[in-house]
Amino acid sequence: MRLIKIDDLDHLRLSGPFLEAGRPPFAILSHTWSKPEDELSFQDMIDSSQHQHKKGFQKIRAFCQRAKQAGYHYAWVDTVYRQDQ
């Protein structure tokens, strides 16, 4: 499993992969999907600075901000799931 590391909200990055036994606590985003071209894919998250204009980035950024306020350092969103992991 790969998680979004919540350090700098403008430069979100993927971390992992984590095995279940060593996986840190994380927040999960339940959301309504936008058009596919508006969502951030796994590939987009590899360099999210190139995709900050997408609505999906803003949604994930706002979610990560809330998760950070709640004390989480990691987050998971299904739009950035890599199927071969």
Biopython code that builds the backbone (N, CA, C, O; Angstrom):
import numpy as np
from Bio.PDB.StructureBuilder import StructureBuilder

atoms = [
    (1, "MET", "N", (0.844, -1.175, 0.000)),
    (1, "MET", "CA", (0.000, 0.000, 0.000)),
    (1, "MET", "C", (0.885, 1.232, 0.000)),
    (1, "MET", "O", (1.860, 1.312, 0.748)),
    (2, "ARG", "N", (0.538, 2.191, -0.843)),
    (2, "ARG", "CA", (1.226, 3.489, -0.853)),
    (2, "ARG", "C", (0.304, 4.519, -0.219)),
    (2, "ARG", "O", (-0.912, 4.490, -0.406)),
    (3, "LEU", "N", (0.904, 5.424, 0.530)),
    (3, "LEU", "CA", (0.150, 6.468, 1.219)),
    (3, "LEU", "C", (0.688, 7.830, 0.817)),
    (3, "LEU", "O", (1.830, 7.960, 0.378)),
    (4, "ILE", "N", (-0.152, 8.841, 0.974)),
    (4, "ILE", "CA", (0.273, 10.218, 0.757)),
    (4, "ILE", "C", (0.899, 10.708, 2.060)),
    (4, "ILE", "O", (0.270, 10.663, 3.117)),
    (5, "LYS", "N", (2.125, 11.169, 1.976)),
    (5, "LYS", "CA", (2.814, 11.730, 3.138)),
    (5, "LYS", "C", (2.415, 13.193, 3.256)),
    (5, "LYS", "O", (2.568, 13.966, 2.310)),
    (6, "ILE", "N", (1.905, 13.565, 4.419)),
    (6, "ILE", "CA", (1.426, 14.921, 4.639)),
    (6, "ILE", "C", (2.516, 15.712, 5.359)),
    (6, "ILE", "O", (2.570, 15.743, 6.588)),
    (7, "ASP", "N", (3.372, 16.344, 4.580)),
    (7, "ASP", "CA", (4.407, 17.229, 5.130)),
    (7, "ASP", "C", (4.067, 18.652, 4.729)),
    (7, "ASP", "O", (3.650, 19.470, 5.549)),
    (8, "ASP", "N", (4.253, 18.918, 3.471)),
    (8, "ASP", "CA", (4.009, 20.233, 2.884)),
    (8, "ASP", "C", (2.747, 20.108, 2.025)),
    (8, "ASP", "O", (2.733, 19.348, 1.056)),
    (9, "LEU", "N", (1.714, 20.830, 2.364)),
    (9, "LEU", "CA", (0.432, 20.684, 1.671)),
    (9, "LEU", "C", (0.475, 21.117, 0.207)),
    (9, "LEU", "O", (-0.423, 20.773, -0.562)),
    (10, "ASP", "N", (1.496, 21.861, -0.185)),
    (10, "ASP", "CA", (1.632, 22.247, -1.586)),
    (10, "ASP", "C", (2.431, 21.228, -2.394)),
    (10, "ASP", "O", (2.402, 21.245, -3.624)),
    (11, "HIS", "N", (3.140, 20.347, -1.707)),
    (11, "HIS", "CA", (3.966, 19.343, -2.385)),
    (11, "HIS", "C", (3.701, 17.980, -1.757)),
    (11, "HIS", "O", (4.585, 17.391, -1.135)),
    (12, "LEU", "N", (2.497, 17.493, -1.921)),
    (12, "LEU", "CA", (2.139, 16.181, -1.390)),
    (12, "LEU", "C", (2.943, 15.128, -2.132)),
    (12, "LEU", "O", (3.203, 15.269, -3.327)),
    (13, "ARG", "N", (3.339, 14.071, -1.430)),
    (13, "ARG", "CA", (4.130, 13.042, -2.089)),
    (13, "ARG", "C", (3.699, 11.656, -1.630)),
    (13, "ARG", "O", (3.166, 11.478, -0.535)),
    (14, "LEU", "N", (3.940, 10.698, -2.484)),
    (14, "LEU", "CA", (3.636, 9.312, -2.150)),
    (14, "LEU", "C", (4.783, 8.726, -1.347)),
    (14, "LEU", "O", (5.946, 9.075, -1.553)),
    (15, "SER", "N", (4.446, 7.833, -0.431)),
    (15, "SER", "CA", (5.463, 7.110, 0.315)),
    (15, "SER", "C", (5.062, 5.651, 0.404)),
    (15, "SER", "O", (3.907, 5.299, 0.161)),
    (16, "GLY", "N", (5.998, 4.820, 0.744)),
    (16, "GLY", "CA", (5.745, 3.389, 0.771)),
    (16, "GLY", "C", (6.430, 2.727, -0.413)),
    (16, "GLY", "O", (7.274, 3.347, -1.060)),
    (17, "PRO", "N", (6.092, 1.514, -0.700)),
    (17, "PRO", "CA", (4.929, 0.776, -0.194)),
    (17, "PRO", "C", (5.127, 0.287, 1.238)),
    (17, "PRO", "O", (6.238, 0.004, 1.688)),
    (18, "PHE", "N", (3.995, 0.203, 1.927)),
    (18, "PHE", "CA", (3.974, -0.286, 3.293)),
    (18, "PHE", "C", (3.329, -1.661, 3.325)),
    (18, "PHE", "O", (2.333, -1.898, 2.642)),
    (19, "LEU", "N", (3.887, -2.562, 4.108)),
    (19, "LEU", "CA", (3.236, -3.827, 4.394)),
    (19, "LEU", "C", (2.265, -3.591, 5.532)),
    (19, "LEU", "O", (2.423, -2.638, 6.295)),
    (20, "GLU", "N", (1.276, -4.435, 5.652)),
    (20, "GLU", "CA", (0.247, -4.223, 6.671)),
    (20, "GLU", "C", (0.845, -4.105, 8.065)),
    (20, "GLU", "O", (0.423, -3.251, 8.844)),
    (21, "ALA", "N", (1.820, -4.946, 8.392)),
    (21, "ALA", "CA", (2.389, -4.934, 9.740)),
    (21, "ALA", "C", (3.129, -3.641, 10.065)),
    (21, "ALA", "O", (3.152, -3.228, 11.225)),
    (22, "GLY", "N", (3.731, -2.994, 9.079)),
    (22, "GLY", "CA", (4.500, -1.784, 9.339)),
    (22, "GLY", "C", (3.827, -0.506, 8.898)),
    (22, "GLY", "O", (4.454, 0.553, 8.873)),
    (23, "ARG", "N", (2.561, -0.594, 8.552)),
    (23, "ARG", "CA", (1.834, 0.561, 8.021)),
    (23, "ARG", "C", (1.504, 1.547, 9.137)),
    (23, "ARG", "O", (0.972, 1.149, 10.174)),
    (24, "PRO", "N", (1.814, 2.834, 8.937)),
    (24, "PRO", "CA", (1.479, 3.834, 9.959)),
    (24, "PRO", "C", (-0.027, 4.140, 9.939)),
    (24, "PRO", "O", (-0.709, 3.823, 8.965)),
    (25, "PRO", "N", (-0.541, 4.753, 11.008)),
    (25, "PRO", "CA", (-1.945, 5.186, 10.985)),
    (25, "PRO", "C", (-2.159, 6.184, 9.849)),
    (25, "PRO", "O", (-1.278, 6.989, 9.550)),
    (26, "PHE", "N", (-3.334, 6.129, 9.220)),
    (26, "PHE", "CA", (-3.612, 7.035, 8.104)),
    (26, "PHE", "C", (-5.096, 7.357, 8.038)),
    (26, "PHE", "O", (-5.938, 6.598, 8.515)),
    (27, "ALA", "N", (-5.395, 8.502, 7.435)),
    (27, "ALA", "CA", (-6.778, 8.930, 7.207)),
    (27, "ALA", "C", (-7.184, 8.491, 5.801)),
    (27, "ALA", "O", (-6.351, 8.418, 4.897)),
    (28, "ILE", "N", (-8.477, 8.199, 5.631)),
    (28, "ILE", "CA", (-9.019, 7.766, 4.338)),
    (28, "ILE", "C", (-10.047, 8.785, 3.872)),
    (28, "ILE", "O", (-10.915, 9.203, 4.639)),
    (29, "LEU", "N", (-9.942, 9.183, 2.602)),
    (29, "LEU", "CA", (-10.894, 10.126, 2.022)),
    (29, "LEU", "C", (-12.036, 9.375, 1.351)),
    (29, "LEU", "O", (-11.818, 8.582, 0.436)),
    (30, "SER", "N", (-13.244, 9.631, 1.810)),
    (30, "SER", "CA", (-14.444, 9.184, 1.125)),
    (30, "SER", "C", (-14.949, 10.391, 0.347)),
    (30, "SER", "O", (-15.200, 11.447, 0.929)),
    (31, "HIS", "N", (-15.099, 10.243, -0.956)),
    (31, "HIS", "CA", (-15.382, 11.416, -1.774)),
    (31, "HIS", "C", (-16.284, 11.071, -2.945)),
    (31, "HIS", "O", (-16.546, 9.903, -3.233)),
    (32, "THR", "N", (-16.742, 12.097, -3.597)),
    (32, "THR", "CA", (-17.482, 11.959, -4.845)),
    (32, "THR", "C", (-16.502, 12.170, -5.983)),
    (32, "THR", "O", (-15.773, 13.161, -6.009)),
    (33, "TRP", "N", (-16.486, 11.236, -6.922)),
    (33, "TRP", "CA", (-15.566, 11.327, -8.046)),
    (33, "TRP", "C", (-15.990, 12.438, -8.994)),
    (33, "TRP", "O", (-17.176, 12.622, -9.269)),
    (34, "SER", "N", (-15.017, 13.163, -9.481)),
    (34, "SER", "CA", (-15.236, 14.150, -10.543)),
    (34, "SER", "C", (-15.006, 13.469, -11.882)),
    (34, "SER", "O", (-14.884, 12.246, -11.950)),
    (35, "LYS", "N", (-14.947, 14.252, -12.935)),
    (35, "LYS", "CA", (-14.588, 13.703, -14.238)),
    (35, "LYS", "C", (-13.175, 13.129, -14.135)),
    (35, "LYS", "O", (-12.341, 13.685, -13.420)),
    (36, "PRO", "N", (-12.891, 12.024, -14.838)),
    (36, "PRO", "CA", (-11.563, 11.404, -14.736)),
    (36, "PRO", "C", (-10.409, 12.373, -14.987)),
    (36, "PRO", "O", (-9.369, 12.271, -14.335)),
    (37, "GLU", "N", (-10.573, 13.298, -15.908)),
    (37, "GLU", "CA", (-9.482, 14.235, -16.196)),
    (37, "GLU", "C", (-9.253, 15.247, -15.063)),
    (37, "GLU", "O", (-8.217, 15.910, -15.027)),
    (38, "ASP", "N", (-10.216, 15.367, -14.138)),
    (38, "ASP", "CA", (-10.063, 16.276, -13.003)),
    (38, "ASP", "C", (-9.426, 15.605, -11.783)),
    (38, "ASP", "O", (-8.903, 16.289, -10.903)),
    (39, "GLU", "N", (-9.467, 14.273, -11.727)),
    (39, "GLU", "CA", (-8.924, 13.537, -10.593)),
    (39, "GLU", "C", (-7.421, 13.338, -10.758)),
    (39, "GLU", "O", (-6.912, 13.344, -11.879)),
    (40, "LEU", "N", (-6.712, 13.161, -9.647)),
    (40, "LEU", "CA", (-5.288, 12.878, -9.689)),
    (40, "LEU", "C", (-5.069, 11.372, -9.723)),
    (40, "LEU", "O", (-5.587, 10.636, -8.883)),
    (41, "SER", "N", (-4.308, 10.933, -10.690)),
    (41, "SER", "CA", (-3.967, 9.523, -10.793)),
    (41, "SER", "C", (-2.690, 9.245, -10.003)),
    (41, "SER", "O", (-2.064, 10.162, -9.471)),
    (42, "PHE", "N", (-2.318, 7.985, -9.935)),
    (42, "PHE", "CA", (-1.052, 7.607, -9.312)),
    (42, "PHE", "C", (0.099, 8.328, -10.008)),
    (42, "PHE", "O", (0.982, 8.881, -9.351)),
    (43, "GLN", "N", (0.085, 8.318, -11.330)),
    (43, "GLN", "CA", (1.147, 8.984, -12.099)),
    (43, "GLN", "C", (1.188, 10.480, -11.808)),
    (43, "GLN", "O", (2.270, 11.057, -11.699)),
    (44, "ASP", "N", (0.030, 11.111, -11.682)),
    (44, "ASP", "CA", (-0.012, 12.539, -11.348)),
    (44, "ASP", "C", (0.625, 12.805, -9.989)),
    (44, "ASP", "O", (1.297, 13.821, -9.807)),
    (45, "MET", "N", (0.419, 11.904, -9.039)),
    (45, "MET", "CA", (0.944, 12.106, -7.688)),
    (45, "MET", "C", (2.455, 11.965, -7.626)),
    (45, "MET", "O", (3.080, 12.470, -6.693)),
    (46, "ILE", "N", (3.056, 11.291, -8.596)),
    (46, "ILE", "CA", (4.509, 11.173, -8.596)),
    (46, "ILE", "C", (5.133, 12.558, -8.682)),
    (46, "ILE", "O", (6.173, 12.808, -8.074)),
    (47, "ASP", "N", (4.509, 13.457, -9.431)),
    (47, "ASP", "CA", (4.960, 14.848, -9.488)),
    (47, "ASP", "C", (3.733, 15.748, -9.394)),
    (47, "ASP", "O", (3.303, 16.324, -10.393)),
    (48, "SER", "N", (3.175, 15.866, -8.199)),
    (48, "SER", "CA", (1.932, 16.620, -8.017)),
    (48, "SER", "C", (2.097, 18.101, -8.304)),
    (48, "SER", "O", (1.102, 18.789, -8.533)),
    (49, "SER", "N", (3.327, 18.616, -8.298)),
    (49, "SER", "CA", (3.517, 20.039, -8.582)),
    (49, "SER", "C", (3.086, 20.379, -10.007)),
    (49, "SER", "O", (2.777, 21.535, -10.297)),
    (50, "GLN", "N", (3.062, 19.395, -10.893)),
    (50, "GLN", "CA", (2.630, 19.611, -12.271)),
    (50, "GLN", "C", (1.113, 19.537, -12.425)),
    (50, "GLN", "O", (0.589, 19.830, -13.500)),
    (51, "HIS", "N", (0.402, 19.148, -11.365)),
    (51, "HIS", "CA", (-1.031, 18.902, -11.479)),
    (51, "HIS", "C", (-1.849, 19.671, -10.441)),
    (51, "HIS", "O", (-2.996, 19.316, -10.172)),
    (52, "GLN", "N", (-1.275, 20.708, -9.863)),
    (52, "GLN", "CA", (-1.982, 21.462, -8.837)),
    (52, "GLN", "C", (-3.198, 22.202, -9.372)),
    (52, "GLN", "O", (-4.047, 22.635, -8.593)),
    (53, "HIS", "N", (-3.297, 22.354, -10.681)),
    (53, "HIS", "CA", (-4.438, 23.042, -11.281)),
    (53, "HIS", "C", (-5.692, 22.153, -11.313)),
    (53, "HIS", "O", (-6.799, 22.665, -11.487)),
    (54, "LYS", "N", (-5.536, 20.853, -11.152)),
    (54, "LYS", "CA", (-6.683, 19.939, -11.224)),
    (54, "LYS", "C", (-7.569, 20.075, -9.990)),
    (54, "LYS", "O", (-7.081, 20.290, -8.880)),
    (55, "LYS", "N", (-8.869, 19.948, -10.198)),
    (55, "LYS", "CA", (-9.808, 19.985, -9.071)),
    (55, "LYS", "C", (-9.488, 18.893, -8.055)),
    (55, "LYS", "O", (-9.626, 19.093, -6.848)),
    (56, "GLY", "N", (-9.062, 17.742, -8.556)),
    (56, "GLY", "CA", (-8.735, 16.624, -7.673)),
    (56, "GLY", "C", (-7.595, 16.934, -6.730)),
    (56, "GLY", "O", (-7.598, 16.471, -5.589)),
    (57, "PHE", "N", (-6.612, 17.711, -7.179)),
    (57, "PHE", "CA", (-5.513, 18.089, -6.291)),
    (57, "PHE", "C", (-6.042, 18.951, -5.164)),
    (57, "PHE", "O", (-5.684, 18.750, -4.003)),
    (58, "GLN", "N", (-6.888, 19.903, -5.496)),
    (58, "GLN", "CA", (-7.432, 20.791, -4.464)),
    (58, "GLN", "C", (-8.257, 20.000, -3.445)),
    (58, "GLN", "O", (-8.218, 20.291, -2.250)),
    (59, "LYS", "N", (-8.993, 19.010, -3.918)),
    (59, "LYS", "CA", (-9.788, 18.163, -3.016)),
    (59, "LYS", "C", (-8.858, 17.375, -2.087)),
    (59, "LYS", "O", (-9.089, 17.317, -0.879)),
    (60, "ILE", "N", (-7.812, 16.772, -2.649)),
    (60, "ILE", "CA", (-6.881, 15.983, -1.851)),
    (60, "ILE", "C", (-6.108, 16.881, -0.890)),
    (60, "ILE", "O", (-5.868, 16.503, 0.257)),
    (61, "ARG", "N", (-5.724, 18.047, -1.345)),
    (61, "ARG", "CA", (-4.997, 18.993, -0.487)),
    (61, "ARG", "C", (-5.855, 19.405, 0.716)),
    (61, "ARG", "O", (-5.367, 19.432, 1.846)),
    (62, "ALA", "N", (-7.115, 19.722, 0.475)),
    (62, "ALA", "CA", (-8.020, 20.110, 1.574)),
    (62, "ALA", "C", (-8.208, 18.941, 2.545)),
    (62, "ALA", "O", (-8.235, 19.134, 3.760)),
    (63, "PHE", "N", (-8.335, 17.741, 2.006)),
    (63, "PHE", "CA", (-8.464, 16.553, 2.844)),
    (63, "PHE", "C", (-7.210, 16.352, 3.696)),
    (63, "PHE", "O", (-7.308, 16.081, 4.893)),
    (64, "CYS", "N", (-6.038, 16.483, 3.084)),
    (64, "CYS", "CA", (-4.790, 16.308, 3.814)),
    (64, "CYS", "C", (-4.628, 17.366, 4.899)),
    (64, "CYS", "O", (-4.086, 17.087, 5.969)),
    (65, "GLN", "N", (-5.092, 18.560, 4.626)),
    (65, "GLN", "CA", (-5.040, 19.618, 5.643)),
    (65, "GLN", "C", (-5.889, 19.228, 6.850)),
    (65, "GLN", "O", (-5.467, 19.402, 7.994)),
    (66, "ARG", "N", (-7.083, 18.702, 6.594)),
    (66, "ARG", "CA", (-7.958, 18.255, 7.705)),
    (66, "ARG", "C", (-7.340, 17.078, 8.440)),
    (66, "ARG", "O", (-7.381, 17.014, 9.669)),
    (67, "ALA", "N", (-6.763, 16.141, 7.684)),
    (67, "ALA", "CA", (-6.125, 14.972, 8.302)),
    (67, "ALA", "C", (-4.961, 15.407, 9.192)),
    (67, "ALA", "O", (-4.786, 14.885, 10.293)),
    (68, "LYS", "N", (-4.174, 16.358, 8.713)),
    (68, "LYS", "CA", (-3.037, 16.871, 9.482)),
    (68, "LYS", "C", (-3.521, 17.539, 10.770)),
    (68, "LYS", "O", (-2.922, 17.362, 11.831)),
    (69, "GLN", "N", (-4.603, 18.303, 10.671)),
    (69, "GLN", "CA", (-5.170, 18.957, 11.862)),
    (69, "GLN", "C", (-5.649, 17.926, 12.885)),
    (69, "GLN", "O", (-5.642, 18.183, 14.089)),
    (70, "ALA", "N", (-6.065, 16.754, 12.388)),
    (70, "ALA", "CA", (-6.534, 15.687, 13.275)),
    (70, "ALA", "C", (-5.381, 14.827, 13.796)),
    (70, "ALA", "O", (-5.601, 13.874, 14.544)),
    (71, "GLY", "N", (-4.147, 15.167, 13.396)),
    (71, "GLY", "CA", (-2.986, 14.467, 13.924)),
    (71, "GLY", "C", (-2.424, 13.364, 13.048)),
    (71, "GLY", "O", (-1.538, 12.629, 13.482)),
    (72, "TYR", "N", (-2.916, 13.230, 11.828)),
    (72, "TYR", "CA", (-2.401, 12.199, 10.916)),
    (72, "TYR", "C", (-1.248, 12.747, 10.088)),
    (72, "TYR", "O", (-1.206, 13.931, 9.752)),
    (73, "HIS", "N", (-0.313, 11.856, 9.768)),
    (73, "HIS", "CA", (0.820, 12.218, 8.928)),
    (73, "HIS", "C", (0.750, 11.528, 7.566)),
    (73, "HIS", "O", (1.568, 11.784, 6.682)),
    (74, "TYR", "N", (-0.243, 10.649, 7.416)),
    (74, "TYR", "CA", (-0.421, 9.907, 6.170)),
    (74, "TYR", "C", (-1.901, 9.864, 5.805)),
    (74, "TYR", "O", (-2.779, 9.951, 6.663)),
    (75, "ALA", "N", (-2.150, 9.727, 4.492)),
    (75, "ALA", "CA", (-3.525, 9.668, 4.003)),
    (75, "ALA", "C", (-3.603, 8.698, 2.824)),
    (75, "ALA", "O", (-2.599, 8.415, 2.170)),
    (76, "TRP", "N", (-4.800, 8.198, 2.569)),
    (76, "TRP", "CA", (-5.039, 7.309, 1.436)),
    (76, "TRP", "C", (-6.282, 7.804, 0.696)),
    (76, "TRP", "O", (-7.301, 8.135, 1.301)),
    (77, "VAL", "N", (-6.163, 7.843, -0.638)),
    (77, "VAL", "CA", (-7.268, 8.238, -1.509)),
    (77, "VAL", "C", (-7.310, 7.243, -2.661)),
    (77, "VAL", "O", (-6.273, 6.951, -3.256)),
    (78, "ASP", "N", (-8.477, 6.724, -2.982)),
    (78, "ASP", "CA", (-8.550, 5.680, -4.007)),
    (78, "ASP", "C", (-8.212, 6.162, -5.406)),
    (78, "ASP", "O", (-7.863, 5.337, -6.251)),
    (79, "THR", "N", (-8.295, 7.440, -5.694)),
    (79, "THR", "CA", (-7.954, 7.912, -7.033)),
    (79, "THR", "C", (-6.467, 7.778, -7.328)),
    (79, "THR", "O", (-6.075, 7.739, -8.494)),
    (80, "VAL", "N", (-5.627, 7.708, -6.291)),
    (80, "VAL", "CA", (-4.192, 7.590, -6.529)),
    (80, "VAL", "C", (-3.697, 6.157, -6.290)),
    (80, "VAL", "O", (-2.503, 5.932, -6.098)),
    (81, "TYR", "N", (-4.602, 5.219, -6.302)),
    (81, "TYR", "CA", (-4.251, 3.814, -6.106)),
    (81, "TYR", "C", (-3.590, 3.249, -7.352)),
    (81, "TYR", "O", (-4.091, 3.431, -8.462)),
    (82, "ARG", "N", (-2.496, 2.584, -7.177)),
    (82, "ARG", "CA", (-1.796, 1.948, -8.281)),
    (82, "ARG", "C", (-2.190, 0.477, -8.316)),
    (82, "ARG", "O", (-1.937, -0.249, -7.355)),
    (83, "GLN", "N", (-2.794, 0.033, -9.387)),
    (83, "GLN", "CA", (-3.376, -1.307, -9.441)),
    (83, "GLN", "C", (-2.356, -2.418, -9.364)),
    (83, "GLN", "O", (-2.706, -3.521, -8.945)),
    (84, "ASP", "N", (-1.115, -2.189, -9.746)),
    (84, "ASP", "CA", (-0.122, -3.268, -9.698)),
    (84, "ASP", "C", (0.601, -3.345, -8.358)),
    (84, "ASP", "O", (1.566, -4.099, -8.235)),
    (85, "GLN", "N", (0.170, -2.598, -7.361)),
    (85, "GLN", "CA", (0.788, -2.639, -6.028)),
    (85, "GLN", "C", (-0.022, -3.484, -5.108)),
    (85, "GLN", "O", (0.334, -3.642, -3.940)),
]
sb = StructureBuilder()
sb.init_structure("model")
sb.init_model(0)
sb.init_chain("A")
sb.init_seg("    ")
for serial, (resi, resn, name, xyz) in enumerate(atoms, 1):
    if name == "N":
        sb.init_residue(resn, " ", resi, " ")
    sb.init_atom(name, np.array(xyz, "f"), 0.0, 1.0, " ", f" {name:<3s}", serial, name[0])
structure = sb.get_structure()
